[in-house]
């Protein structure tokens, strides 16, 4: 079931959930840290090498990790300190 779920989680779905969590009070910095924790180091470097600023695009979360990313994002309460994200990951 998890494999099926991860295959159908589009980038648009991820963006929608990220927007909902921002509206619920989760900080952009916290979401950025969470995205970075699910993206490969190579993708982070590629993003940084392009001298782009701001949050890593949620599209960089690989399909096989999207289900876990969304589960963790849903568990982040509003106003949670970003350094506490590591304790939420499975």
PDB file of N, CA, C and O in Angstrom:
ATOM      1  N   UNK A   1       0.817  -1.193   0.000  1.00  0.00           N
ATOM      2  CA  UNK A   1       0.000   0.000   0.000  1.00  0.00           C
ATOM      3  C   UNK A   1       0.865   1.262   0.000  1.00  0.00           C
ATOM      4  O   UNK A   1       0.568   2.219  -0.714  1.00  0.00           O
ATOM      5  N   UNK A   2       1.934   1.263   0.801  1.00  0.00           N
ATOM      6  CA  UNK A   2       2.808   2.429   0.857  1.00  0.00           C
ATOM      7  C   UNK A   2       3.437   2.698  -0.495  1.00  0.00           C
ATOM      8  O   UNK A   2       3.555   3.853  -0.904  1.00  0.00           O
ATOM      9  N   UNK A   3       3.851   1.633  -1.207  1.00  0.00           N
ATOM     10  CA  UNK A   3       4.437   1.820  -2.534  1.00  0.00           C
ATOM     11  C   UNK A   3       3.454   2.491  -3.478  1.00  0.00           C
ATOM     12  O   UNK A   3       3.833   3.392  -4.225  1.00  0.00           O
ATOM     13  N   UNK A   4       2.212   2.070  -3.456  1.00  0.00           N
ATOM     14  CA  UNK A   4       1.196   2.662  -4.308  1.00  0.00           C
ATOM     15  C   UNK A   4       0.989   4.124  -3.951  1.00  0.00           C
ATOM     16  O   UNK A   4       0.914   4.976  -4.837  1.00  0.00           O
ATOM     17  N   UNK A   5       0.897   4.416  -2.679  1.00  0.00           N
ATOM     18  CA  UNK A   5       0.700   5.788  -2.224  1.00  0.00           C
ATOM     19  C   UNK A   5       1.843   6.678  -2.694  1.00  0.00           C
ATOM     20  O   UNK A   5       1.608   7.778  -3.193  1.00  0.00           O
ATOM     21  N   UNK A   6       3.075   6.210  -2.539  1.00  0.00           N
ATOM     22  CA  UNK A   6       4.222   7.017  -2.921  1.00  0.00           C
ATOM     23  C   UNK A   6       4.282   7.243  -4.423  1.00  0.00           C
ATOM     24  O   UNK A   6       4.776   8.280  -4.865  1.00  0.00           O
ATOM     25  N   UNK A   7       3.792   6.303  -5.213  1.00  0.00           N
ATOM     26  CA  UNK A   7       3.805   6.479  -6.663  1.00  0.00           C
ATOM     27  C   UNK A   7       2.799   7.520  -7.126  1.00  0.00           C
ATOM     28  O   UNK A   7       2.993   8.132  -8.176  1.00  0.00           O
ATOM     29  N   UNK A   8       1.738   7.733  -6.374  1.00  0.00           N
ATOM     30  CA  UNK A   8       0.714   8.676  -6.814  1.00  0.00           C
ATOM     31  C   UNK A   8       0.830  10.041  -6.137  1.00  0.00           C
ATOM     32  O   UNK A   8       0.027  10.931  -6.419  1.00  0.00           O
ATOM     33  N   UNK A   9       1.786  10.220  -5.272  1.00  0.00           N
ATOM     34  CA  UNK A   9       1.967  11.512  -4.621  1.00  0.00           C
ATOM     35  C   UNK A   9       2.711  12.449  -5.568  1.00  0.00           C
ATOM     36  O   UNK A   9       3.928  12.350  -5.726  1.00  0.00           O
ATOM     37  N   UNK A  10       1.989  13.333  -6.178  1.00  0.00           N
ATOM     38  CA  UNK A  10       2.584  14.257  -7.143  1.00  0.00           C
ATOM     39  C   UNK A  10       3.218  15.440  -6.419  1.00  0.00           C
ATOM     40  O   UNK A  10       2.996  15.660  -5.228  1.00  0.00           O
ATOM     41  N   UNK A  11       4.007  16.189  -7.169  1.00  0.00           N
ATOM     42  CA  UNK A  11       4.589  17.413  -6.628  1.00  0.00           C
ATOM     43  C   UNK A  11       3.481  18.394  -6.249  1.00  0.00           C
ATOM     44  O   UNK A  11       3.606  19.129  -5.269  1.00  0.00           O
ATOM     45  N   UNK A  12       2.408  18.403  -7.021  1.00  0.00           N
ATOM     46  CA  UNK A  12       1.286  19.295  -6.708  1.00  0.00           C
ATOM     47  C   UNK A  12       0.659  18.939  -5.358  1.00  0.00           C
ATOM     48  O   UNK A  12       0.280  19.823  -4.590  1.00  0.00           O
ATOM     49  N   UNK A  13       0.555  17.651  -5.080  1.00  0.00           N
ATOM     50  CA  UNK A  13       0.024  17.212  -3.785  1.00  0.00           C
ATOM     51  C   UNK A  13       0.941  17.677  -2.659  1.00  0.00           C
ATOM     52  O   UNK A  13       0.472  18.183  -1.639  1.00  0.00           O
ATOM     53  N   UNK A  14       2.244  17.507  -2.844  1.00  0.00           N
ATOM     54  CA  UNK A  14       3.196  17.946  -1.822  1.00  0.00           C
ATOM     55  C   UNK A  14       3.075  19.446  -1.588  1.00  0.00           C
ATOM     56  O   UNK A  14       3.040  19.893  -0.441  1.00  0.00           O
ATOM     57  N   UNK A  15       3.011  20.228  -2.666  1.00  0.00           N
ATOM     58  CA  UNK A  15       2.896  21.683  -2.524  1.00  0.00           C
ATOM     59  C   UNK A  15       1.616  22.068  -1.783  1.00  0.00           C
ATOM     60  O   UNK A  15       1.628  22.983  -0.959  1.00  0.00           O
ATOM     61  N   UNK A  16       0.526  21.385  -2.067  1.00  0.00           N
ATOM     62  CA  UNK A  16      -0.747  21.675  -1.399  1.00  0.00           C
ATOM     63  C   UNK A  16      -0.645  21.438   0.096  1.00  0.00           C
ATOM     64  O   UNK A  16      -1.093  22.265   0.891  1.00  0.00           O
ATOM     65  N   UNK A  17      -0.057  20.313   0.482  1.00  0.00           N
ATOM     66  CA  UNK A  17       0.068  20.004   1.912  1.00  0.00           C
ATOM     67  C   UNK A  17       1.016  20.988   2.584  1.00  0.00           C
ATOM     68  O   UNK A  17       0.765  21.411   3.713  1.00  0.00           O
ATOM     69  N   UNK A  18       2.098  21.358   1.911  1.00  0.00           N
ATOM     70  CA  UNK A  18       3.033  22.344   2.475  1.00  0.00           C
ATOM     71  C   UNK A  18       2.300  23.670   2.702  1.00  0.00           C
ATOM     72  O   UNK A  18       2.454  24.285   3.757  1.00  0.00           O
ATOM     73  N   UNK A  19       1.513  24.110   1.734  1.00  0.00           N
ATOM     74  CA  UNK A  19       0.747  25.351   1.894  1.00  0.00           C
ATOM     75  C   UNK A  19      -0.230  25.252   3.072  1.00  0.00           C
ATOM     76  O   UNK A  19      -0.364  26.190   3.858  1.00  0.00           O
ATOM     77  N   UNK A  20      -0.903  24.116   3.183  1.00  0.00           N
ATOM     78  CA  UNK A  20      -1.848  23.929   4.293  1.00  0.00           C
ATOM     79  C   UNK A  20      -1.137  24.016   5.633  1.00  0.00           C
ATOM     80  O   UNK A  20      -1.641  24.633   6.570  1.00  0.00           O
ATOM     81  N   UNK A  21       0.030  23.400   5.724  1.00  0.00           N
ATOM     82  CA  UNK A  21       0.767  23.420   6.994  1.00  0.00           C
ATOM     83  C   UNK A  21       1.276  24.827   7.297  1.00  0.00           C
ATOM     84  O   UNK A  21       1.308  25.229   8.460  1.00  0.00           O
ATOM     85  N   UNK A  22       1.677  25.586   6.266  1.00  0.00           N
ATOM     86  CA  UNK A  22       2.081  26.982   6.482  1.00  0.00           C
ATOM     87  C   UNK A  22       0.898  27.790   7.011  1.00  0.00           C
ATOM     88  O   UNK A  22       1.045  28.576   7.947  1.00  0.00           O
ATOM     89  N   UNK A  23      -0.262  27.595   6.414  1.00  0.00           N
ATOM     90  CA  UNK A  23      -1.463  28.302   6.869  1.00  0.00           C
ATOM     91  C   UNK A  23      -1.844  27.901   8.295  1.00  0.00           C
ATOM     92  O   UNK A  23      -2.449  28.686   9.026  1.00  0.00           O
ATOM     93  N   UNK A  24      -1.488  26.687   8.681  1.00  0.00           N
ATOM     94  CA  UNK A  24      -1.793  26.205  10.033  1.00  0.00           C
ATOM     95  C   UNK A  24      -0.798  26.742  11.057  1.00  0.00           C
ATOM     96  O   UNK A  24      -0.981  26.551  12.260  1.00  0.00           O
ATOM     97  N   UNK A  25       0.258  27.415  10.586  1.00  0.00           N
ATOM     98  CA  UNK A  25       1.210  28.026  11.513  1.00  0.00           C
ATOM     99  C   UNK A  25       2.583  27.395  11.574  1.00  0.00           C
ATOM    100  O   UNK A  25       3.423  27.834  12.359  1.00  0.00           O
ATOM    101  N   UNK A  26       2.837  26.366  10.759  1.00  0.00           N
ATOM    102  CA  UNK A  26       4.178  25.786  10.724  1.00  0.00           C
ATOM    103  C   UNK A  26       5.064  26.751   9.952  1.00  0.00           C
ATOM    104  O   UNK A  26       4.706  27.185   8.857  1.00  0.00           O
ATOM    105  N   UNK A  27       6.213  27.088  10.515  1.00  0.00           N
ATOM    106  CA  UNK A  27       7.065  28.091   9.886  1.00  0.00           C
ATOM    107  C   UNK A  27       7.700  27.577   8.603  1.00  0.00           C
ATOM    108  O   UNK A  27       7.943  26.381   8.441  1.00  0.00           O
ATOM    109  N   UNK A  28       7.959  28.503   7.707  1.00  0.00           N
ATOM    110  CA  UNK A  28       8.639  28.161   6.457  1.00  0.00           C
ATOM    111  C   UNK A  28      10.020  27.583   6.712  1.00  0.00           C
ATOM    112  O   UNK A  28      10.466  26.684   5.998  1.00  0.00           O
ATOM    113  N   UNK A  29      10.697  28.101   7.733  1.00  0.00           N
ATOM    114  CA  UNK A  29      12.017  27.586   8.064  1.00  0.00           C
ATOM    115  C   UNK A  29      11.942  26.123   8.493  1.00  0.00           C
ATOM    116  O   UNK A  29      12.778  25.310   8.099  1.00  0.00           O
ATOM    117  N   UNK A  30      10.953  25.799   9.286  1.00  0.00           N
ATOM    118  CA  UNK A  30      10.771  24.420   9.733  1.00  0.00           C
ATOM    119  C   UNK A  30      10.499  23.508   8.545  1.00  0.00           C
ATOM    120  O   UNK A  30      11.066  22.419   8.450  1.00  0.00           O
ATOM    121  N   UNK A  31       9.638  23.948   7.645  1.00  0.00           N
ATOM    122  CA  UNK A  31       9.330  23.143   6.464  1.00  0.00           C
ATOM    123  C   UNK A  31      10.571  22.995   5.586  1.00  0.00           C
ATOM    124  O   UNK A  31      10.816  21.921   5.036  1.00  0.00           O
ATOM    125  N   UNK A  32      11.345  24.051   5.454  1.00  0.00           N
ATOM    126  CA  UNK A  32      12.584  23.979   4.672  1.00  0.00           C
ATOM    127  C   UNK A  32      13.550  22.952   5.242  1.00  0.00           C
ATOM    128  O   UNK A  32      14.150  22.172   4.501  1.00  0.00           O
ATOM    129  N   UNK A  33      13.696  22.955   6.549  1.00  0.00           N
ATOM    130  CA  UNK A  33      14.578  21.977   7.196  1.00  0.00           C
ATOM    131  C   UNK A  33      14.078  20.564   6.975  1.00  0.00           C
ATOM    132  O   UNK A  33      14.871  19.647   6.763  1.00  0.00           O
ATOM    133  N   UNK A  34      12.767  20.383   7.023  1.00  0.00           N
ATOM    134  CA  UNK A  34      12.189  19.062   6.808  1.00  0.00           C
ATOM    135  C   UNK A  34      12.425  18.607   5.370  1.00  0.00           C
ATOM    136  O   UNK A  34      12.821  17.464   5.140  1.00  0.00           O
ATOM    137  N   UNK A  35      12.189  19.482   4.410  1.00  0.00           N
ATOM    138  CA  UNK A  35      12.440  19.131   3.005  1.00  0.00           C
ATOM    139  C   UNK A  35      13.896  18.732   2.834  1.00  0.00           C
ATOM    140  O   UNK A  35      14.191  17.715   2.207  1.00  0.00           O
ATOM    141  N   UNK A  36      14.807  19.521   3.384  1.00  0.00           N
ATOM    142  CA  UNK A  36      16.240  19.229   3.255  1.00  0.00           C
ATOM    143  C   UNK A  36      16.597  17.868   3.837  1.00  0.00           C
ATOM    144  O   UNK A  36      17.519  17.207   3.357  1.00  0.00           O
ATOM    145  N   UNK A  37      15.872  17.449   4.865  1.00  0.00           N
ATOM    146  CA  UNK A  37      16.193  16.161   5.482  1.00  0.00           C
ATOM    147  C   UNK A  37      15.724  14.976   4.634  1.00  0.00           C
ATOM    148  O   UNK A  37      16.159  13.847   4.861  1.00  0.00           O
ATOM    149  N   UNK A  38      14.853  15.219   3.670  1.00  0.00           N
ATOM    150  CA  UNK A  38      14.355  14.147   2.803  1.00  0.00           C
ATOM    151  C   UNK A  38      14.953  14.180   1.394  1.00  0.00           C
ATOM    152  O   UNK A  38      14.678  13.296   0.583  1.00  0.00           O
ATOM    153  N   UNK A  39      15.757  15.179   1.107  1.00  0.00           N
ATOM    154  CA  UNK A  39      16.361  15.345  -0.211  1.00  0.00           C
ATOM    155  C   UNK A  39      17.803  14.857  -0.157  1.00  0.00           C
ATOM    156  O   UNK A  39      18.476  15.009   0.862  1.00  0.00           O
ATOM    157  N   UNK A  40      18.271  14.277  -1.243  1.00  0.00           N
ATOM    158  CA  UNK A  40      19.645  13.779  -1.281  1.00  0.00           C
ATOM    159  C   UNK A  40      20.632  14.946  -1.209  1.00  0.00           C
ATOM    160  O   UNK A  40      20.323  16.070  -1.603  1.00  0.00           O
ATOM    161  N   UNK A  41      21.814  14.649  -0.703  1.00  0.00           N
ATOM    162  CA  UNK A  41      22.865  15.662  -0.606  1.00  0.00           C
ATOM    163  C   UNK A  41      23.211  16.217  -1.987  1.00  0.00           C
ATOM    164  O   UNK A  41      23.505  17.404  -2.131  1.00  0.00           O
ATOM    165  N   UNK A  42      23.173  15.352  -2.998  1.00  0.00           N
ATOM    166  CA  UNK A  42      23.484  15.796  -4.360  1.00  0.00           C
ATOM    167  C   UNK A  42      22.462  16.832  -4.837  1.00  0.00           C
ATOM    168  O   UNK A  42      22.827  17.815  -5.482  1.00  0.00           O
ATOM    169  N   UNK A  43      21.199  16.614  -4.522  1.00  0.00           N
ATOM    170  CA  UNK A  43      20.162  17.558  -4.931  1.00  0.00           C
ATOM    171  C   UNK A  43      20.325  18.894  -4.219  1.00  0.00           C
ATOM    172  O   UNK A  43      20.129  19.953  -4.816  1.00  0.00           O
ATOM    173  N   UNK A  44      20.683  18.838  -2.945  1.00  0.00           N
ATOM    174  CA  UNK A  44      20.908  20.071  -2.181  1.00  0.00           C
ATOM    175  C   UNK A  44      22.067  20.839  -2.791  1.00  0.00           C
ATOM    176  O   UNK A  44      21.977  22.051  -2.983  1.00  0.00           O
ATOM    177  N   UNK A  45      23.160  20.139  -3.098  1.00  0.00           N
ATOM    178  CA  UNK A  45      24.319  20.793  -3.703  1.00  0.00           C
ATOM    179  C   UNK A  45      23.970  21.375  -5.067  1.00  0.00           C
ATOM    180  O   UNK A  45      24.381  22.488  -5.394  1.00  0.00           O
ATOM    181  N   UNK A  46      23.221  20.632  -5.855  1.00  0.00           N
ATOM    182  CA  UNK A  46      22.819  21.122  -7.159  1.00  0.00           C
ATOM    183  C   UNK A  46      21.985  22.382  -7.054  1.00  0.00           C
ATOM    184  O   UNK A  46      22.138  23.302  -7.858  1.00  0.00           O
ATOM    185  N   UNK A  47      21.114  22.429  -6.080  1.00  0.00           N
ATOM    186  CA  UNK A  47      20.281  23.612  -5.859  1.00  0.00           C
ATOM    187  C   UNK A  47      21.156  24.782  -5.436  1.00  0.00           C
ATOM    188  O   UNK A  47      20.991  25.895  -5.938  1.00  0.00           O
ATOM    189  N   UNK A  48      22.087  24.539  -4.514  1.00  0.00           N
ATOM    190  CA  UNK A  48      22.968  25.599  -4.022  1.00  0.00           C
ATOM    191  C   UNK A  48      23.928  26.064  -5.117  1.00  0.00           C
ATOM    192  O   UNK A  48      24.227  27.256  -5.201  1.00  0.00           O
ATOM    193  N   UNK A  49      24.415  25.150  -5.954  1.00  0.00           N
ATOM    194  CA  UNK A  49      25.346  25.515  -7.019  1.00  0.00           C
ATOM    195  C   UNK A  49      24.701  26.391  -8.076  1.00  0.00           C
ATOM    196  O   UNK A  49      25.390  27.130  -8.779  1.00  0.00           O
ATOM    197  N   UNK A  50      23.390  26.315  -8.193  1.00  0.00           N
ATOM    198  CA  UNK A  50      22.680  27.187  -9.133  1.00  0.00           C
ATOM    199  C   UNK A  50      22.441  28.567  -8.536  1.00  0.00           C
ATOM    200  O   UNK A  50      21.776  29.409  -9.139  1.00  0.00           O
ATOM    201  N   UNK A  51      22.992  28.790  -7.340  1.00  0.00           N
ATOM    202  CA  UNK A  51      22.894  30.060  -6.623  1.00  0.00           C
ATOM    203  C   UNK A  51      21.449  30.515  -6.446  1.00  0.00           C
ATOM    204  O   UNK A  51      21.143  31.706  -6.494  1.00  0.00           O
ATOM    205  N   UNK A  52      20.587  29.555  -6.244  1.00  0.00           N
ATOM    206  CA  UNK A  52      19.192  29.883  -5.981  1.00  0.00           C
ATOM    207  C   UNK A  52      19.022  30.065  -4.483  1.00  0.00           C
ATOM    208  O   UNK A  52      19.608  29.334  -3.685  1.00  0.00           O
ATOM    209  N   UNK A  53      18.240  31.015  -4.123  1.00  0.00           N
ATOM    210  CA  UNK A  53      18.006  31.243  -2.699  1.00  0.00           C
ATOM    211  C   UNK A  53      16.607  30.763  -2.341  1.00  0.00           C
ATOM    212  O   UNK A  53      15.773  30.496  -3.206  1.00  0.00           O
ATOM    213  N   UNK A  54      16.384  30.666  -1.068  1.00  0.00           N
ATOM    214  CA  UNK A  54      15.069  30.265  -0.599  1.00  0.00           C
ATOM    215  C   UNK A  54      14.972  28.787  -0.298  1.00  0.00           C
ATOM    216  O   UNK A  54      15.970  28.068  -0.246  1.00  0.00           O
ATOM    217  N   UNK A  55      13.746  28.358  -0.102  1.00  0.00           N
ATOM    218  CA  UNK A  55      13.456  26.982   0.280  1.00  0.00           C
ATOM    219  C   UNK A  55      13.743  26.035  -0.873  1.00  0.00           C
ATOM    220  O   UNK A  55      13.522  26.357  -2.041  1.00  0.00           O
ATOM    221  N   UNK A  56      14.238  24.863  -0.512  1.00  0.00           N
ATOM    222  CA  UNK A  56      14.397  23.812  -1.519  1.00  0.00           C
ATOM    223  C   UNK A  56      13.030  23.473  -2.086  1.00  0.00           C
ATOM    224  O   UNK A  56      12.056  23.397  -1.336  1.00  0.00           O
ATOM    225  N   UNK A  57      12.936  23.270  -3.386  1.00  0.00           N
ATOM    226  CA  UNK A  57      11.633  22.904  -3.946  1.00  0.00           C
ATOM    227  C   UNK A  57      11.202  21.535  -3.437  1.00  0.00           C
ATOM    228  O   UNK A  57      12.003  20.601  -3.393  1.00  0.00           O
ATOM    229  N   UNK A  58       9.964  21.424  -3.061  1.00  0.00           N
ATOM    230  CA  UNK A  58       9.425  20.169  -2.544  1.00  0.00           C
ATOM    231  C   UNK A  58       9.495  19.077  -3.622  1.00  0.00           C
ATOM    232  O   UNK A  58       9.476  17.889  -3.304  1.00  0.00           O
ATOM    233  N   UNK A  59       9.575  19.478  -4.885  1.00  0.00           N
ATOM    234  CA  UNK A  59       9.694  18.516  -5.982  1.00  0.00           C
ATOM    235  C   UNK A  59      10.966  17.687  -5.896  1.00  0.00           C
ATOM    236  O   UNK A  59      11.047  16.614  -6.494  1.00  0.00           O
ATOM    237  N   UNK A  60      11.956  18.169  -5.159  1.00  0.00           N
ATOM    238  CA  UNK A  60      13.210  17.423  -5.012  1.00  0.00           C
ATOM    239  C   UNK A  60      13.081  16.210  -4.102  1.00  0.00           C
ATOM    240  O   UNK A  60      13.953  15.341  -4.105  1.00  0.00           O
ATOM    241  N   UNK A  61      12.004  16.141  -3.321  1.00  0.00           N
ATOM    242  CA  UNK A  61      11.789  14.952  -2.483  1.00  0.00           C
ATOM    243  C   UNK A  61      11.511  13.793  -3.436  1.00  0.00           C
ATOM    244  O   UNK A  61      10.540  13.834  -4.191  1.00  0.00           O
ATOM    245  N   UNK A  62      12.352  12.760  -3.407  1.00  0.00           N
ATOM    246  CA  UNK A  62      12.182  11.655  -4.354  1.00  0.00           C
ATOM    247  C   UNK A  62      10.866  10.904  -4.109  1.00  0.00           C
ATOM    248  O   UNK A  62      10.394  10.816  -2.975  1.00  0.00           O
ATOM    249  N   UNK A  63      10.287  10.370  -5.178  1.00  0.00           N
ATOM    250  CA  UNK A  63       8.994   9.684  -5.055  1.00  0.00           C
ATOM    251  C   UNK A  63       8.958   8.621  -3.966  1.00  0.00           C
ATOM    252  O   UNK A  63       7.940   8.479  -3.289  1.00  0.00           O
ATOM    253  N   UNK A  64      10.032   7.876  -3.782  1.00  0.00           N
ATOM    254  CA  UNK A  64      10.017   6.802  -2.782  1.00  0.00           C
ATOM    255  C   UNK A  64      10.061   7.325  -1.344  1.00  0.00           C
ATOM    256  O   UNK A  64       9.901   6.545  -0.405  1.00  0.00           O
ATOM    257  N   UNK A  65      10.277   8.636  -1.156  1.00  0.00           N
ATOM    258  CA  UNK A  65      10.319   9.208   0.194  1.00  0.00           C
ATOM    259  C   UNK A  65       9.155  10.154   0.474  1.00  0.00           C
ATOM    260  O   UNK A  65       9.044  10.694   1.574  1.00  0.00           O
ATOM    261  N   UNK A  66       8.292  10.354  -0.513  1.00  0.00           N
ATOM    262  CA  UNK A  66       7.213  11.328  -0.365  1.00  0.00           C
ATOM    263  C   UNK A  66       6.186  10.943   0.690  1.00  0.00           C
ATOM    264  O   UNK A  66       5.695  11.807   1.416  1.00  0.00           O
ATOM    265  N   UNK A  67       5.858   9.682   0.784  1.00  0.00           N
ATOM    266  CA  UNK A  67       4.900   9.248   1.803  1.00  0.00           C
ATOM    267  C   UNK A  67       5.418   9.534   3.199  1.00  0.00           C
ATOM    268  O   UNK A  67       4.689  10.061   4.041  1.00  0.00           O
ATOM    269  N   UNK A  68       6.665   9.192   3.446  1.00  0.00           N
ATOM    270  CA  UNK A  68       7.263   9.442   4.764  1.00  0.00           C
ATOM    271  C   UNK A  68       7.373  10.940   5.034  1.00  0.00           C
ATOM    272  O   UNK A  68       7.145  11.393   6.156  1.00  0.00           O
ATOM    273  N   UNK A  69       7.722  11.705   4.001  1.00  0.00           N
ATOM    274  CA  UNK A  69       7.808  13.160   4.144  1.00  0.00           C
ATOM    275  C   UNK A  69       6.457  13.736   4.581  1.00  0.00           C
ATOM    276  O   UNK A  69       6.390  14.530   5.520  1.00  0.00           O
ATOM    277  N   UNK A  70       5.392  13.335   3.899  1.00  0.00           N
ATOM    278  CA  UNK A  70       4.071  13.863   4.244  1.00  0.00           C
ATOM    279  C   UNK A  70       3.627  13.431   5.635  1.00  0.00           C
ATOM    280  O   UNK A  70       3.022  14.218   6.363  1.00  0.00           O
ATOM    281  N   UNK A  71       3.918  12.196   6.011  1.00  0.00           N
ATOM    282  CA  UNK A  71       3.571  11.739   7.362  1.00  0.00           C
ATOM    283  C   UNK A  71       4.267  12.585   8.412  1.00  0.00           C
ATOM    284  O   UNK A  71       3.656  12.987   9.402  1.00  0.00           O
ATOM    285  N   UNK A  72       5.548  12.852   8.194  1.00  0.00           N
ATOM    286  CA  UNK A  72       6.308  13.658   9.147  1.00  0.00           C
ATOM    287  C   UNK A  72       5.795  15.092   9.164  1.00  0.00           C
ATOM    288  O   UNK A  72       5.631  15.681  10.233  1.00  0.00           O
ATOM    289  N   UNK A  73       5.541  15.657   7.986  1.00  0.00           N
ATOM    290  CA  UNK A  73       5.032  17.023   7.906  1.00  0.00           C
ATOM    291  C   UNK A  73       3.712  17.161   8.650  1.00  0.00           C
ATOM    292  O   UNK A  73       3.486  18.167   9.321  1.00  0.00           O
ATOM    293  N   UNK A  74       2.845  16.173   8.541  1.00  0.00           N
ATOM    294  CA  UNK A  74       1.557  16.222   9.230  1.00  0.00           C
ATOM    295  C   UNK A  74       1.720  16.187  10.747  1.00  0.00           C
ATOM    296  O   UNK A  74       0.866  16.695  11.474  1.00  0.00           O
ATOM    297  N   UNK A  75       2.802  15.596  11.225  1.00  0.00           N
ATOM    298  CA  UNK A  75       3.021  15.483  12.675  1.00  0.00           C
ATOM    299  C   UNK A  75       3.691  16.714  13.274  1.00  0.00           C
ATOM    300  O   UNK A  75       3.778  16.831  14.497  1.00  0.00           O
ATOM    301  N   UNK A  76       4.168  17.638  12.434  1.00  0.00           N
ATOM    302  CA  UNK A  76       4.831  18.835  12.957  1.00  0.00           C
ATOM    303  C   UNK A  76       3.763  19.821  13.425  1.00  0.00           C
ATOM    304  O   UNK A  76       3.012  20.361  12.613  1.00  0.00           O
ATOM    305  N   UNK A  77       3.700  20.051  14.725  1.00  0.00           N
ATOM    306  CA  UNK A  77       2.715  21.013  15.219  1.00  0.00           C
ATOM    307  C   UNK A  77       3.144  22.442  14.867  1.00  0.00           C
ATOM    308  O   UNK A  77       4.330  22.705  14.666  1.00  0.00           O
ATOM    309  N   UNK A  78       2.207  23.331  14.796  1.00  0.00           N
ATOM    310  CA  UNK A  78       2.509  24.735  14.535  1.00  0.00           C
ATOM    311  C   UNK A  78       3.456  25.259  15.610  1.00  0.00           C
ATOM    312  O   UNK A  78       3.370  24.886  16.780  1.00  0.00           O
ATOM    313  N   UNK A  79       4.354  26.127  15.184  1.00  0.00           N
ATOM    314  CA  UNK A  79       5.311  26.783  16.075  1.00  0.00           C
ATOM    315  C   UNK A  79       6.343  25.846  16.675  1.00  0.00           C
ATOM    316  O   UNK A  79       6.993  26.203  17.657  1.00  0.00           O
ATOM    317  N   UNK A  80       6.512  24.653  16.109  1.00  0.00           N
ATOM    318  CA  UNK A  80       7.543  23.747  16.615  1.00  0.00           C
ATOM    319  C   UNK A  80       8.906  24.258  16.169  1.00  0.00           C
ATOM    320  O   UNK A  80       9.072  24.674  15.022  1.00  0.00           O
ATOM    321  N   UNK A  81       9.857  24.228  17.050  1.00  0.00           N
ATOM    322  CA  UNK A  81      11.210  24.643  16.709  1.00  0.00           C
ATOM    323  C   UNK A  81      11.784  23.699  15.658  1.00  0.00           C
ATOM    324  O   UNK A  81      11.593  22.485  15.730  1.00  0.00           O
ATOM    325  N   UNK A  82      12.483  24.263  14.691  1.00  0.00           N
ATOM    326  CA  UNK A  82      12.996  23.459  13.579  1.00  0.00           C
ATOM    327  C   UNK A  82      14.024  22.430  14.037  1.00  0.00           C
ATOM    328  O   UNK A  82      14.204  21.413  13.367  1.00  0.00           O
ATOM    329  N   UNK A  83      14.691  22.660  15.141  1.00  0.00           N
ATOM    330  CA  UNK A  83      15.693  21.693  15.589  1.00  0.00           C
ATOM    331  C   UNK A  83      15.060  20.454  16.209  1.00  0.00           C
ATOM    332  O   UNK A  83      15.772  19.516  16.569  1.00  0.00           O
ATOM    333  N   UNK A  84      13.740  20.431  16.340  1.00  0.00           N
ATOM    334  CA  UNK A  84      13.059  19.265  16.894  1.00  0.00           C
ATOM    335  C   UNK A  84      12.544  18.326  15.804  1.00  0.00           C
ATOM    336  O   UNK A  84      11.958  17.288  16.109  1.00  0.00           O
ATOM    337  N   UNK A  85      12.758  18.683  14.543  1.00  0.00           N
ATOM    338  CA  UNK A  85      12.262  17.850  13.432  1.00  0.00           C
ATOM    339  C   UNK A  85      12.864  16.468  13.474  1.00  0.00           C
ATOM    340  O   UNK A  85      12.165  15.487  13.218  1.00  0.00           O
ATOM    341  N   UNK A  86      14.128  16.360  13.788  1.00  0.00           N
ATOM    342  CA  UNK A  86      14.804  15.062  13.778  1.00  0.00           C
ATOM    343  C   UNK A  86      14.103  14.063  14.677  1.00  0.00           C
ATOM    344  O   UNK A  86      14.135  12.862  14.410  1.00  0.00           O
ATOM    345  N   UNK A  87      13.478  14.537  15.728  1.00  0.00           N
ATOM    346  CA  UNK A  87      12.806  13.599  16.637  1.00  0.00           C
ATOM    347  C   UNK A  87      11.498  13.081  16.066  1.00  0.00           C
ATOM    348  O   UNK A  87      10.946  12.106  16.575  1.00  0.00           O
ATOM    349  N   UNK A  88      10.990  13.718  15.013  1.00  0.00           N
ATOM    350  CA  UNK A  88       9.727  13.307  14.422  1.00  0.00           C
ATOM    351  C   UNK A  88       9.898  12.276  13.319  1.00  0.00           C
ATOM    352  O   UNK A  88       8.974  11.518  13.024  1.00  0.00           O
ATOM    353  N   UNK A  89      11.078  12.245  12.707  1.00  0.00           N
ATOM    354  CA  UNK A  89      11.282  11.335  11.590  1.00  0.00           C
ATOM    355  C   UNK A  89      11.242   9.897  12.075  1.00  0.00           C
ATOM    356  O   UNK A  89      11.740   9.577  13.154  1.00  0.00           O
ATOM    357  N   UNK A  90      10.633   9.022  11.252  1.00  0.00           N
ATOM    358  CA  UNK A  90      10.519   7.612  11.647  1.00  0.00           C
ATOM    359  C   UNK A  90      11.856   6.906  11.646  1.00  0.00           C
ATOM    360  O   UNK A  90      11.927   5.717  11.956  1.00  0.00           O
TER     361      UNK A  90
END
